[in-house]
Structure formats: structure tokens, C-alpha cells
Amino acid sequence: MSVEVHGSAVKSVIEGCGVFQKRVKTLLAEKGIEELDVNAWYSLDDVIAVITKLAASVGNNLLLEIGKYIPKNSVFPPEVDSFEKAVVLLDVAYKMNHRNGNYGEYKCIQEDPHTIRVICNVPYPAMVNLGILRGFARRFQSLVTIREASMDGGGEFVLKL
């Protein structure tokens, strides 16, 4: 069985596309996802293929918008009530929204009392992960500085609290 992603996370992909929602729904339908069930599980490979195709046709900024919707729709541990907790529990939340196999991880390294390094070893592009971090900052009205240390693969970010 292949790695799967929870429907609530796929909902973020759709909502994050804004005016391009019809396009993303068409691409998802081509992968057999015609009517989204937010409680169902879907092929991560199919969702990543759709995201990749969107980025190629619309641009990388769309990936940033998709990421911003992840904190709004995805399943998170109940104790996530601040930006700092959201970041520290990002890998736990990731595992709550994915299943079946090796699908990567988020590593958080506390460099000092006000600095956290987030290493995203996941199949999602770095722009999606940057959007997730910005989405958490917005959700918790946190005045955090997010610096891009690397935009290769899933990305690496330095957060100044």
C-alpha cells in the first residue's frame, strides 16, 4: 500500500488555489479524486503530482498559498495553541495527516531561546512548507521572522521568535 494523505490536507490544496480551484479540481479528478471526502485517505503520490503540475503551470507562489491553508484545515494535536507549539509539534501533526510507509519528517532544532531551525525532509516543495509556517504565524498572530536557509527539496527555515 502506498503512502496516503488525509482528506483535510487535500482540502487545503483546493482552498489554497483561490481562483485556480477549478483547475486543481480538474487535476485531482484526473487522479480519481472527483468528490473530496475530508475524512478519507488519498494517494500522496497523486496529490504531490497535482501540486507539481500546478506549480509548473501557475507558478511557485501558488504553493505558498496552499501551505498557508494547511494550519486551517489539517488535523493537529489538541495542545497546539501557539506558534511555538505548532512548530515543535509539526512532525506529530504531519504523521496524523499521513499514513502507510516512509513519508518523511519535520525536524525542529532549538538553536537558542529565540531561534528554531526547521528542517523539512518531506515530499512537499519548500514553498508549501514556507506557507505552512506563515500560516501558523497568521493563525496565532505571532510576530516571528522566518528566514529561508535552503529552498532545496522540502526546505530549511530559521525562525526568530
Sequence and secondary structure as in RCSB ss.txt:
>XXXX:A:sequence
MSVEVHGSAVKSVIEGCGVFQKRVKTLLAEKGIEELDVNAWYSLDDVIAVITKLAASVGNNLLLEIGKYIPKNSV
FPPEVDSFEKAVVLLDVAYKMNHRNGNYGEYKCIQEDPHTIRVICNVPYPAMVNLGILRGFARRFQSLVTIREAS
MDGGGEFVLKL
>XXXX:A:secstr
   EEEHHHHHHHHHHTGGGHHHHHHHHHHTT  S  TTSEEEHHHHHHHHHHHHHHH THHHHHHHHHHHHHS 
  TT  SHHHHHHTHHHHHHHSEESS   EEEEEEEETTEEEEEEESSS HHHHHHHHHHHHHHTT   EEEEEE
 STT EEEEE 
